[in-house]
Amino acid sequence: MDRSTHDEMVKRLRDLQANTPDVEASAVVSVDGLTIAAALPANVEEDRVAAMSAAMLSLGERIAGELGRGYLDEVYIHGDGGYVLLTAIGGNAVLTVLARKQAKLGLVFLEMRRAATELESLL
């Protein structure tokens, strides 16, 4: 991926965060667990987010398929400190979002779907 494409992806992630104040951080990760682009705070380790995101997406896809739930749309993790939300970007990447515990999830998922569509065109 060239530098301008990477920069455009980071810009789109920052736009996601600006448009949705409940989104604290976001990243685009390959299904192999490598960071493609990220807008993460300094205290969040990119490599760790990438590896865990790829693992969760893979596991979610297996569970959805094995239990007859069809194509995986998103993975949703709710902890007492907030949410980790993942959605596939085509077949080769995942959009990971960290959201505040008071997040309006409908708005977050809507913006994630919009971002995923735009990010897919850049991959």
C-alpha positions in Angstrom: 0.0 0.0 0.0 1.4 3.4 -0.9 1.8 6.2 1.6 -1.1 8.3 0.2 -3.6 5.4 0.5 -2.4 4.8 4.1 -2.8 8.5 4.9 -6.3 8.5 3.4 -7.3 5.5 5.5 -6.0 7.2 8.7 -7.9 10.4 7.7 -11.1 8.3 7.4 -10.6 6.7 10.8 -10.1 10.2 12.3 -13.3 11.4 10.6 -15.1 8.4 12.1 -13.9 9.5 15.5 -14.8 13.2 14.9 -18.3 12.3 13.5 -19.0 10.0 16.4 -17.8 11.4 19.8 -18.4 8.1 21.5 -15.6 6.5 19.4 -12.4 6.7 21.3 -10.1 4.8 18.9 -10.2 2.9 15.6 -8.0 0.7 13.4 -8.0 -1.2 10.2 -6.3 -4.6 10.6 -5.5 -7.4 8.1 -7.1 -10.8 8.7 -3.5 -11.9 9.4 -3.4 -9.6 12.4 -1.2 -6.8 11.0 -2.1 -3.1 11.4 -3.0 -1.5 8.1 -4.0 2.0 9.5 -4.8 3.2 13.0 -6.0 6.2 15.0 -5.3 4.9 18.5 -4.3 6.7 21.6 -0.7 6.5 22.7 -1.5 4.1 25.6 -3.0 1.5 23.2 -0.6 -1.0 21.7 -1.2 -1.3 17.9 0.2 -4.8 17.5 -1.9 -6.1 20.4 -5.1 -4.5 19.0 -4.3 -5.9 15.5 -3.7 -9.5 16.7 -6.7 -9.7 18.9 -9.0 -8.1 16.3 -8.0 -10.6 13.7 -8.5 -13.5 16.2 -11.9 -12.3 17.2 -13.1 -11.8 13.7 -11.9 -15.3 12.7 -13.6 -16.8 15.7 -16.8 -14.9 15.2 -16.9 -16.0 11.5 -16.5 -19.7 12.6 -19.1 -19.4 15.3 -21.6 -17.7 13.0 -21.0 -20.4 10.3 -21.0 -23.4 12.6 -24.2 -22.3 14.4 -26.1 -21.5 11.3 -26.2 -17.7 11.8 -25.0 -16.9 8.3 -22.4 -14.3 7.3 -20.8 -12.5 10.2 -21.9 -8.8 10.3 -20.1 -7.6 13.5 -18.5 -8.7 16.7 -19.6 -6.9 19.8 -17.7 -7.0 23.1 -19.2 -5.1 26.1 -17.0 -4.6 29.2 -17.7 -2.4 32.2 -15.4 0.3 30.6 -17.0 0.4 27.2 -17.2 -1.5 23.9 -14.9 -3.2 21.4 -16.7 -3.4 18.0 -15.5 -5.2 15.0 -16.8 -5.4 11.4 -15.3 -7.0 8.3 -14.0 -4.8 5.5 -14.3 -7.0 2.5 -12.6 -10.4 3.0 -9.2 -9.2 3.9 -9.5 -6.7 6.8 -11.4 -5.7 9.8 -12.5 -2.3 11.3 -12.0 -2.2 15.0 -13.6 0.5 17.1 -13.2 1.2 20.8 -16.3 3.1 22.1 -17.2 4.7 25.5 -19.5 2.8 27.9 -22.3 5.4 27.3 -22.0 5.1 23.5 -25.1 5.3 21.3 -24.5 2.0 19.6 -26.9 2.6 16.7 -25.0 5.7 15.6 -21.7 4.0 16.1 -22.6 1.0 14.0 -24.1 3.2 11.3 -20.8 5.2 11.1 -18.8 2.0 11.2 -20.7 0.6 8.2 -20.2 3.9 6.2 -16.5 3.9 7.1 -16.1 0.2 6.2 -17.5 0.8 2.8 -15.2 3.7 2.1 -12.2 1.9 3.6 -12.9 -1.2 1.4 -12.5 1.0 -1.7 -9.1 2.0 -0.5 -7.8 -1.5 0.1 
